[in-house]
């Protein structure tokens, strides 16, 4: 047996203080190593039981089991409609009639006094919105004519007009909104939520991402739904709009469930051996990923099969229209996912980065997303799902009250630049005080004048609605405890019921 011993195992005669314990340790080590090298059949099974008895093979933590929140939650699930590229709040949700008096004139010097805004030139001219705003619902919230369907749902959401952030470039600003810091390598909000709460579904991932676009991609790409330094099992799983919903999920021809299960059992056992040898926690994530993929092979086809949906539902989500079908399909899938217990669903629609041709491009994106997003709220509400589902809408920052000057001033072709000092987002659903506006901006929509809400405040509020104290949801990495809200964040109490 001694030929099988590796460095690190106890060997007899090396000064063990208890001779009887020394002999027992030697017998266990010898049996364990022998069985490890006889890994086929009996050897693997016996080794597994030995490891379990020794405390090496405790049950691998399942990321899709539910975990207890810090306090009673209002929301169980989140659907985050991320409008990548930053929609213009001044043309959608924050009307500024006073700007019409200054349209085409140089921006007042007092507006920029003391600011270090590298994107705004002193020669920039005020660009009043050509949009028509109207009050809707009992709340009287004013919404643009570009969002007629969401306007009619104004009583269902809380509109925040006083969002602000720190970064004026898309990729780091998207990371800031999704990951809490403007740097690569940190977990996204969905990953933090999955890590903190797990999932109600055993057959679907806790965190799922879907994308749609008007022709341009998402600047930050997959870094927006990264697991960062959390185990990889918490990464957002991307669902596709065509072909297999998840790449490589289907079995190849000739492979059915029984041999697939047997194959996975062998792979699991080999991974457990690797985990035992090297102490790498990531192996557990690999095991969990294989098992999840196996269960998804059965669950996903049912999830994406809309045959049981009423024709009126499909029409209302916009699936019968080429313009609304991509985002509408994702919205319907999001509803079906939260019905099945998926914890965090994120829908990215790009690209709202309208430096020129604002009227044309903004209308295009609104036409694609307005109807499906509005019916998502209605559908969740009529099914009772909005009672415990939080819906979030918004981008990484806003747009300037001045027209874009880098690309010319051709009449009718103007755009707006990036603006971090004030923009709009909304929240709806579980625990949110709907039918109200939080925060306000000045007559030009440049500065916040009431109730500023930083990105970290929004993140803290979302976690709070899920029953999570954002200061306690931490993960130790490289010698310190990290959290989504970094070292900031306050729950926005005015948003809450």
N, C-alpha and C positions, 0 to 999 in steps of 0.2 A: 504493500500500500504506500510505502514511503516514496516510491517513484512518482506518485501522482501529486505529491504535495507541492504547492506553490509557495513562494515567499509570502509571509504574512500570516499563514496558519500556524497554530501552536504545534510544536514538535516536542516529543517526550524528552525528558532529561535536561530541560532548559531552565530549571530553577523555579518551576511553578510552585506557589506557596501551599497549594492543596493537591497532594498526589492523586487523590480520587478524582477531583475535578479535572486535573491534568489529563488523566486517562480518558475521561468522558469527552473532553474537548477534542482530544486526538482522534477518538473513534468517530465522532460526528464529522470532523473535518475530512477524515479519510473517506468515509462513506459518501459525503457530499461531492468530493472531487472525483471519486470513482464513477459515481452516477452521472456527473456532469459530462464525463468523457464517454459515457455509454448513453448518448442522448436519444437514441432511437427507441421508441416504444416504451418498454418497462422502465428504462433508465430515466427518461424525461418525466414520466408520471411520478416515480418514486422521489426524484429530486424535488419536484414541485411540493410534495408533501413534507419533505425534510425542511425545505426553505420556509414553508408556512409555519411549521413547528418552531423553527428558530427565530421567527419574527421577521424574516427577510421578505416574505411574499404576502404581505398584507394586501387586502383588496385594493386594486388600483382605483384611485379617486375618479369618480365619474363626473365630468364637468357638466353633464346635463341632468344631474339630480338637483332638486331644489335646496337652497340654503336659506336660513332665516335672515330676514332684514334686521336692522338695528331697532326699528320701531314699526308700528302698524303702517303699512303702505296705503296710499290712495290708488296708485297705479301698479299693475302687474306686468304690463308690456309697454313698449315704446315703438311708434312708427315715426321715423325722422325723415321728413321730406327735405333733403338737402339740395338747395338751388345753387349749384356750383357756378362760380363766376361772378356772383353778387348782383341780384336784381336791383333795379333803381327804385328805392323807397319813395322818391319824390314823384315818380310816375305811377306808383301803385298804391301806397298806403299812407303817405304823409303829405297831404295837399298844402301848398303854399301860395295862396292867391296874391299875396303881397309882391311876390316875385315878378308878376306881370308888369308892374309899374317900372321895374328895373331891367326888363328883358333886353338883352343886347348891349347893355351898358357895362362898363368896368365894375368889377365887384367892389363894394365899399371897402376902403382901406381898414376901417375899424373891425371888419369881420376877420381879417387875417392878422391883426395886430398881436404880436407876441408869439405867433405860431411858427413852427418849423415844419411846414407842410411842403415837402419837396415836390409834390405832384401838382401844386397850384402855382401858377404864375401870376404876378401882380397885374398882368395885362389881360387876364382871363375875364370873359364876359359872362354875365348872369344868363342862365338859360331857364326860363320859366317853362313849366311842363305844359304841353299842349293837351294833356289829358283832361277829361271831364270827371269830376268827383261828385258823388252823391251819398247822402246818408241812407243807411240800411237798417232794417230791423228795429226792435224796441230800443236797442242800444244807441242807434243813430251813428254808428261808426261810418266814417267816410272812406269809400273805396273807389278805385279808378274804374273807368269804363272798360279797361282791358281785362278785368277780372269779374265779369258779370255773375258767374256761378259762385265763386267764393264770396262775393259781395253779399249774396243772398243767404250765406251761412254766417254772417257777421255776429249773430247772437250766440254762436257756438264756440267762438274762440276769444282769447285774450290777446289783444294786439299790443306789442311792446314797441314804442316808437323811439326809445332811448337806448338802444343797444350801442355799444362801442367796443373796440378792440385795439390791439397794439401794433398790428402789422399791416402794411399796405400792399404787399405782394401776394399773389394768389396762393402759391403752394404753402409758404409758411403760415399764411392766415388761415388756410384750410386745416393745417395741422393744429393751429392754435384752437380753432373751434372744435375739432374732433378729438384731439389728443391732449389739449391743455397747455402745450408748449409749442413754439414754432420751430421745432427741430425733429429730425428723423429719429426713430428708435424708441418712441414712447407708445404705450398702448392707446388705442382709440376708446372713445366713450362706450361703444358697444362691447368692447373687450372688457373694460372695467366692470360693466354691468353684468356680463356673463360670469366673470370671475367672482363677483360679489354675491350674486343671486342664483346662478345656475339657470336651469330651464325647466318648465313644466313638461316639455316634450322629450321623450327618450328616442324618438325616431327622426328628429330634425335638429340641426344645430341651434344653439342658443342665440347666435348672432348671424344674421343673413343680410347680404348686400345685393342690391339690384341697380342697374344703371340704364339710363336712356339719354338721348341727346338730340340736339338740333343740328348736328354736323360736326361739332368740335368736342374733343374729349375733356376729361377732368384733369385739371392741372396737376393736382397732387397724386392722382392715380391711386394705386392700392395702398400707398402709405397712409391714406386716410382711414383705412379699416385694418391697420396692422395690429398685431398683438404686442408689438414692441418687446419688452423684456418679460412679459408674462408668458407662461407656457403656450406653445403654438396652438393648442386646442381652442384657445380663446380668440383666435383670429377670425375676422368676418369671412364667412363662406359666400363666395360670389355665385349667384344664380344668373344664367344666361337667358336671353330672350328667344333663342332659337336653337334647334338641335337638342342635345341632352341639356337639361337645366343645369346640371353640374358636369363639368368635363370628366370623361373617363368613368362616369358612374355606372353605365351599363356594362354588363358582362360581355366578353367577346363571344362570337359564335361557338356553340358547342359547350359552353360553361353554364351549368345551372346552379341552383342554390346549394345542393348537397355537397358537391366537391368544392364549391367556393367556401362553404362553412368549414370544411375539413382543412382546407388550405389556410384559412385565417387562424384556425386553432393552432396549427404548427407555427405560423409566424408569431402569434401571441406568445407561445412558449419560448421561442428563440429570443424574442424581445425581452421577456422576463429574465432570461439568463443574462442578457446584456445589461439589463438594469441592475441585476445583482452584482455583476462583475465590476461595473464602472461607476455605479451610484449616480447615473445621469437621470434626473427627473424628466428630461425631455422624452425618454423612452416611454414613460407612462402616457404622455400626450400622443405618441405614435400609436400605441395600442388603442387608446380611446378613439383616435381618428379612423383606424381600420374598422373598429366595431361600429362606429357611427355610419361610415360609408356603407357597410353591409345592411344596416337597418334602413338607410335612406333609399337603397335600391327598391325597397317595397313601398316606402312612404311617399317618395317624390312623385312617381307617376300619378298617384291619387291626388296629390296636392295640385298638380298642374293640369288635371283633367277638369275642364269647366262644363262638362256635359250636364251636370246636375244643377248648374246655375240657371235661373230663370232668364229667358231671352231679354226681358226688360232690364235685368241687372247688367247683362253684358252690354246692352245699348247705353245704359246710363253711365257706365265706366268708360264709354267711348271705344269699345272694342270693334264696333262696326265702322269706324271712321279711321282712315289711314293716318290722319294727323294725330289723333289722340290715342291710337292703339298701343304704342310702346309704353307710354307712361301709365295709361289706363290698365294695361295688363299687369304692370308692376303693382299698382294700387290694389287691384283685386287679389293678386297673390299675397300682398301684405295683410289684407283682411283675413284670408284663409290661413295664413301663417299664425297670426295671433290667436285665431280660433283653435289652432292645434298646439298652442303653448309656447311658440317661439318668443323669446324674451325681448329681443331688440332687432327690429327690421329697419334698414336704412335704404332709402330710395334716392339715388343721385340723379339729378337731371342737369345736363350741361348743354350749352354754355351761355351764361347770362352776361358775359364780359363785353358790354356794348360801348366801345370807344367811338364808334361811328355807326351811322344808320340806326340810331336808337329806336325810333318809332317802328321801323320795319322789323328789327331783330327782337325787340321786346314783345311785340305782338305775336311773333312766331312762337316764342317760348310760352307765352301766356295761353295761346290757342292750344298748345300741346298739353298743358298741365292743369289749366283752370278747372275744366269740367271734371276730370278724374279725381282731382284732390277734393273738390267740393262734394262729389258723390261718395267718396271714401268716408268723409265725416258723416254724411247722411246715413250711409249703410251701417257704419259702426253704431250710430245712435239708435237706429230702428231695431237693431239686433241686440241692444243692451251691452254691446262691447265697449262703447265709449265710456261707460262707467268705470272701467278699470284699464283702459288703454289711453296712454298719453300720445298725442300727435303734435309734432313740432314742424314748423315751416320756416325756412330762411336760408341765407347764404353766409359767406365768410366776412363780408363787410358791405358797405353801401356805395352810393355813387354821389359825385359832387353836384352842387347846385350850379356850377359853371359848366359851360360846354367844353368838350375836349379840344385842345388847341394843337396837339401834336400832329393831328392828321387833317388839318385844314378846317375851314369854316364854311364849306359849301352849304348853302341854305337847304334845309331838309335832310342833310346827311350828318348832322351833329350827333355827338355822343357824350357820354359822361365818364369822368375818370374815377379812380378808386377813392373811397372816402371811409376813414376809420373812426371819425369822431361822432358819427350818429347814423343809425340805420334802423330798419324795422324787421321784426320777426313776430310770429304768433305761436301760441300754444293752445291746445284744446284737449278736452277730455278729463280724465280722472283727476280730481283734486284741484282743477283750474277754475278760477272765477271767471266765467265766460261773459261775453257781452260788455267788455270794458276796454279802455285804453290805459296803458301804464306808460308814463313818461311823456315828455314833450320836447320839441326843438324850437329854435328861433325862427324868425320869419323867412329865413333862407334855407332852413333845414341843415345848417352847418354845425351849430353847437347844440348840445343838450342843455335844456333849461330846467328840467324837472326829472327826478328819479332816474339817474343814470344806472344802466345795467351793463356791467362788464361781462365778457364771455365767461369768466370763472363764476360769476354770479348765476348766469343761466345754467351752467353745468351743475352747480351746487343745488339749484332749484329742481332740476330734472332728477338728480339722485335723491333729493328729499322726498319727492313725490313717489319714488320707488321704495321708500322706507330706509334710505341709506344716509347716514351722516357722512358727508363728503370728507371730513377730517379724519374719519376712522377707517375709510376704505383705502388701505395702504398696501404696498408690496415692497419688501426689502430687496434692494438691488444695488450692488457695488457699495455696500456699507451704509446706505441711508434708506429711509422710508420714502417712497414716492407715492403721489396720489394724482388723480385727474386734475384737480384744481390747483396743483403746484403748492404755493404758499398763500393763496388768496381765496376769494369766493365767499359770498354771503347769500343766503337764501332770500329770494325776492318775495317777501311776505304779501305784497299787494297782488301778486299773481294767484295766490292760494285762496281757496274757499274759506 
